[in-house]
Amino acid sequence: MPQTRAAARSAVRDQLVVDLSAARDARRLREFQARCRAVDELNRKALARLYQTGLVYTRQGARLGRDLLLAHQHLLRVSDLLVRVGELCGPGAARDAEPLYDEASELLARTTKLTSRTGLVFARGQ
């Protein structure tokens, strides 16, 4: 009978172990996805504003529109990278995900830079 209690206690202790690295990886993925959605929303709003103001029909507006479309392409690539990160599993998943996160971070930085140009033009009132 005492062995059964000891085995039960051991089983309870084993169930309470939490893999923090998996939780950190999941949190990092969620944060990147949220960041991607936020940048995408800014990009869409900037493109809509470009059309609503009629600025898209000017030379400067056409350039900004091209930049926003390039930013959208970057966001699509980031989404693909994040899907690949989500599909990774196994002992080397974190190591394999690191280059994907680096590329996604770089693309998000470029996208933010491209989208911010539009904001500067609207802030100047052109």
Phi and psi restraints in degrees (value plus and minus 20) as a CYANA .aco file:
   2 PRO   PHI     -82.1   -42.1
   2 PRO   PSI     -51.8   -11.8
   3 GLN   PHI     -85.3   -45.3
   3 GLN   PSI     -54.7   -14.7
   4 THR   PHI     -86.5   -46.5
   4 THR   PSI     -60.5   -20.5
   5 ARG   PHI     -85.8   -45.8
   5 ARG   PSI     -61.4   -21.4
   6 ALA   PHI     -84.3   -44.3
   6 ALA   PSI     -61.2   -21.2
   7 ALA   PHI     -85.0   -45.0
   7 ALA   PSI     -59.2   -19.2
   8 ALA   PHI     -84.6   -44.6
   8 ALA   PSI     -62.5   -22.5
   9 ARG   PHI     -83.7   -43.7
   9 ARG   PSI     -61.0   -21.0
  10 SER   PHI     -83.5   -43.5
  10 SER   PSI     -61.1   -21.1
  11 ALA   PHI     -84.4   -44.4
  11 ALA   PSI     -59.9   -19.9
  12 VAL   PHI     -85.4   -45.4
  12 VAL   PSI     -62.6   -22.6
  13 ARG   PHI     -83.4   -43.4
  13 ARG   PSI     -59.3   -19.3
  14 ASP   PHI     -84.8   -44.8
  14 ASP   PSI     -52.2   -12.2
  15 GLN   PHI     -95.4   -55.4
  15 GLN   PSI     -41.2    -1.2
  16 LEU   PHI    -105.6   -65.6
  16 LEU   PSI     -23.7    16.3
  17 VAL   PHI     -94.6   -54.6
  17 VAL   PSI     108.8   148.8
  18 VAL   PHI    -136.3   -96.3
  18 VAL   PSI     112.5   152.5
  19 ASP   PHI    -104.7   -64.7
  19 ASP   PSI      79.8   119.8
  20 LEU   PHI     -90.1   -50.1
  20 LEU   PSI     -49.4    -9.4
  21 SER   PHI     -85.9   -45.9
  21 SER   PSI     -58.3   -18.3
  22 ALA   PHI     -86.3   -46.3
  22 ALA   PSI     -58.6   -18.6
  23 ALA   PHI     -86.0   -46.0
  23 ALA   PSI     -60.8   -20.8
  24 ARG   PHI     -84.0   -44.0
  24 ARG   PSI     -62.6   -22.6
  25 ASP   PHI     -82.9   -42.9
  25 ASP   PSI     -62.4   -22.4
  26 ALA   PHI     -85.0   -45.0
  26 ALA   PSI     -59.7   -19.7
  27 ARG   PHI     -85.9   -45.9
  27 ARG   PSI     -62.2   -22.2
  28 ARG   PHI     -81.8   -41.8
  28 ARG   PSI     -62.0   -22.0
  29 LEU   PHI     -83.4   -43.4
  29 LEU   PSI     -64.7   -24.7
  30 ARG   PHI     -81.5   -41.5
  30 ARG   PSI     -60.2   -20.2
  31 GLU   PHI     -85.8   -45.8
  31 GLU   PSI     -60.9   -20.9
  32 PHE   PHI     -84.6   -44.6
  32 PHE   PSI     -61.4   -21.4
  33 GLN   PHI     -83.7   -43.7
  33 GLN   PSI     -61.5   -21.5
  34 ALA   PHI     -84.8   -44.8
  34 ALA   PSI     -61.1   -21.1
  35 ARG   PHI     -83.4   -43.4
  35 ARG   PSI     -60.7   -20.7
  36 CYS   PHI     -83.2   -43.2
  36 CYS   PSI     -64.3   -24.3
  37 ARG   PHI     -83.0   -43.0
  37 ARG   PSI     -60.0   -20.0
  38 ALA   PHI     -85.4   -45.4
  38 ALA   PSI     -64.3   -24.3
  39 VAL   PHI     -86.8   -46.8
  39 VAL   PSI     -57.8   -17.8
  40 ASP   PHI     -82.5   -42.5
  40 ASP   PSI     -61.5   -21.5
  41 GLU   PHI     -84.3   -44.3
  41 GLU   PSI     -62.5   -22.5
  42 LEU   PHI     -81.8   -41.8
  42 LEU   PSI     -61.8   -21.8
  43 ASN   PHI     -82.3   -42.3
  43 ASN   PSI     -65.9   -25.9
  44 ARG   PHI     -83.4   -43.4
  44 ARG   PSI     -61.3   -21.3
  45 LYS   PHI     -84.5   -44.5
  45 LYS   PSI     -60.9   -20.9
  46 ALA   PHI     -84.6   -44.6
  46 ALA   PSI     -61.4   -21.4
  47 LEU   PHI     -86.2   -46.2
  47 LEU   PSI     -61.2   -21.2
  48 ALA   PHI     -83.4   -43.4
  48 ALA   PSI     -61.9   -21.9
  49 ARG   PHI     -86.1   -46.1
  49 ARG   PSI     -55.4   -15.4
  50 LEU   PHI     -80.8   -40.8
  50 LEU   PSI     -61.8   -21.8
  51 TYR   PHI     -92.8   -52.8
  51 TYR   PSI     -62.0   -22.0
  52 GLN   PHI     -83.7   -43.7
  52 GLN   PSI     -56.1   -16.1
  53 THR   PHI    -102.4   -62.4
  53 THR   PSI     -32.0     8.0
  54 GLY   PHI      60.5   100.5
  54 GLY   PSI     -17.5    22.5
  55 LEU   PHI     -86.0   -46.0
  55 LEU   PSI     -42.7    -2.7
  56 VAL   PHI     -83.6   -43.6
  56 VAL   PSI     -40.2    -0.2
  57 TYR   PHI    -109.3   -69.3
  57 TYR   PSI     -14.7    25.3
  58 THR   PHI    -122.0   -82.0
  58 THR   PSI     148.1   188.1
  59 ARG   PHI     -81.3   -41.3
  59 ARG   PSI     -67.7   -27.7
  60 GLN   PHI     -83.6   -43.6
  60 GLN   PSI     -60.2   -20.2
  61 GLY   PHI     -86.0   -46.0
  61 GLY   PSI     -56.7   -16.7
  62 ALA   PHI     -85.1   -45.1
  62 ALA   PSI     -59.0   -19.0
  63 ARG   PHI     -83.7   -43.7
  63 ARG   PSI     -63.6   -23.6
  64 LEU   PHI     -83.6   -43.6
  64 LEU   PSI     -59.3   -19.3
  65 GLY   PHI     -82.0   -42.0
  65 GLY   PSI     -61.6   -21.6
  66 ARG   PHI     -82.5   -42.5
  66 ARG   PSI     -61.9   -21.9
  67 ASP   PHI     -81.9   -41.9
  67 ASP   PSI     -61.0   -21.0
  68 LEU   PHI     -87.6   -47.6
  68 LEU   PSI     -55.5   -15.5
  69 LEU   PHI     -88.8   -48.8
  69 LEU   PSI     -57.7   -17.7
  70 LEU   PHI     -83.8   -43.8
  70 LEU   PSI     -60.8   -20.8
  71 ALA   PHI     -81.4   -41.4
  71 ALA   PSI     -58.9   -18.9
  72 HIS   PHI     -84.9   -44.9
  72 HIS   PSI     -59.4   -19.4
  73 GLN   PHI     -82.2   -42.2
  73 GLN   PSI     -59.7   -19.7
  74 HIS   PHI     -81.6   -41.6
  74 HIS   PSI     -61.4   -21.4
  75 LEU   PHI     -85.5   -45.5
  75 LEU   PSI     -56.8   -16.8
  76 LEU   PHI     -83.5   -43.5
  76 LEU   PSI     -60.9   -20.9
  77 ARG   PHI     -84.1   -44.1
  77 ARG   PSI     -61.8   -21.8
  78 VAL   PHI     -81.2   -41.2
  78 VAL   PSI     -63.0   -23.0
  79 SER   PHI     -80.0   -40.0
  79 SER   PSI     -63.5   -23.5
  80 ASP   PHI     -81.5   -41.5
  80 ASP   PSI     -63.0   -23.0
  81 LEU   PHI     -82.2   -42.2
  81 LEU   PSI     -61.0   -21.0
  82 LEU   PHI     -88.2   -48.2
  82 LEU   PSI     -53.5   -13.5
  83 VAL   PHI     -84.4   -44.4
  83 VAL   PSI     -62.2   -22.2
  84 ARG   PHI     -82.9   -42.9
  84 ARG   PSI     -59.8   -19.8
  85 VAL   PHI     -82.7   -42.7
  85 VAL   PSI     -62.6   -22.6
  86 GLY   PHI     -83.6   -43.6
  86 GLY   PSI     -47.6    -7.6
  87 GLU   PHI    -103.6   -63.6
  87 GLU   PSI     -34.2     5.8
  88 LEU   PHI     -90.1   -50.1
  88 LEU   PSI     120.2   160.2
  89 CYS   PHI    -171.5  -131.5
  89 CYS   PSI     145.8   185.8
  90 GLY   PHI      87.1   127.1
  90 GLY   PSI    -199.1  -159.1
  91 PRO   PHI     -87.4   -47.4
  91 PRO   PSI     -49.6    -9.6
  92 GLY   PHI    -119.5   -79.5
  92 GLY   PSI      -3.1    36.9
  93 ALA   PHI     -83.0   -43.0
  93 ALA   PSI     -63.3   -23.3
  94 ALA   PHI     -83.6   -43.6
  94 ALA   PSI     -60.2   -20.2
  95 ARG   PHI     -86.8   -46.8
  95 ARG   PSI     -60.2   -20.2
  96 ASP   PHI     -91.7   -51.7
  96 ASP   PSI     -48.2    -8.2
  97 ALA   PHI     -98.6   -58.6
  97 ALA   PSI     -44.0    -4.0
  98 GLU   PHI     -77.4   -37.4
  98 GLU   PSI     -67.1   -27.1
  99 PRO   PHI     -84.3   -44.3
  99 PRO   PSI     -52.3   -12.3
 100 LEU   PHI     -87.8   -47.8
 100 LEU   PSI     -61.8   -21.8
 101 TYR   PHI     -84.2   -44.2
 101 TYR   PSI     -59.5   -19.5
 102 ASP   PHI     -81.2   -41.2
 102 ASP   PSI     -66.4   -26.4
 103 GLU   PHI     -84.4   -44.4
 103 GLU   PSI     -61.2   -21.2
 104 ALA   PHI     -83.5   -43.5
 104 ALA   PSI     -61.7   -21.7
 105 SER   PHI     -83.7   -43.7
 105 SER   PSI     -62.5   -22.5
 106 GLU   PHI     -82.9   -42.9
 106 GLU   PSI     -64.0   -24.0
 107 LEU   PHI     -85.6   -45.6
 107 LEU   PSI     -58.5   -18.5
 108 LEU   PHI     -85.6   -45.6
 108 LEU   PSI     -56.4   -16.4
 109 ALA   PHI     -85.4   -45.4
 109 ALA   PSI     -63.5   -23.5
 110 ARG   PHI     -82.1   -42.1
 110 ARG   PSI     -62.9   -22.9
 111 THR   PHI     -82.5   -42.5
 111 THR   PSI     -63.8   -23.8
 112 THR   PHI     -81.9   -41.9
 112 THR   PSI     -60.3   -20.3
 113 LYS   PHI     -84.2   -44.2
 113 LYS   PSI     -64.4   -24.4
 114 LEU   PHI     -84.5   -44.5
 114 LEU   PSI     -61.7   -21.7
 115 THR   PHI     -89.6   -49.6
 115 THR   PSI     -54.2   -14.2
 116 SER   PHI     -86.7   -46.7
 116 SER   PSI     -47.6    -7.6
 117 ARG   PHI     -78.9   -38.9
 117 ARG   PSI     -60.3   -20.3
 118 THR   PHI     -84.3   -44.3
 118 THR   PSI     -61.6   -21.6
 119 GLY   PHI     -81.1   -41.1
 119 GLY   PSI     -57.4   -17.4
 120 LEU   PHI     -85.4   -45.4
 120 LEU   PSI     -59.9   -19.9
 121 VAL   PHI     -84.7   -44.7
 121 VAL   PSI     -63.4   -23.4
 122 PHE   PHI     -88.0   -48.0
 122 PHE   PSI     -53.6   -13.6
 123 ALA   PHI     -86.9   -46.9
 123 ALA   PSI     -52.8   -12.8
 124 ARG   PHI     -96.0   -56.0
 124 ARG   PSI     -35.1     4.9
 125 GLY   PHI      64.5   104.5
 125 GLY   PSI       3.1    43.1
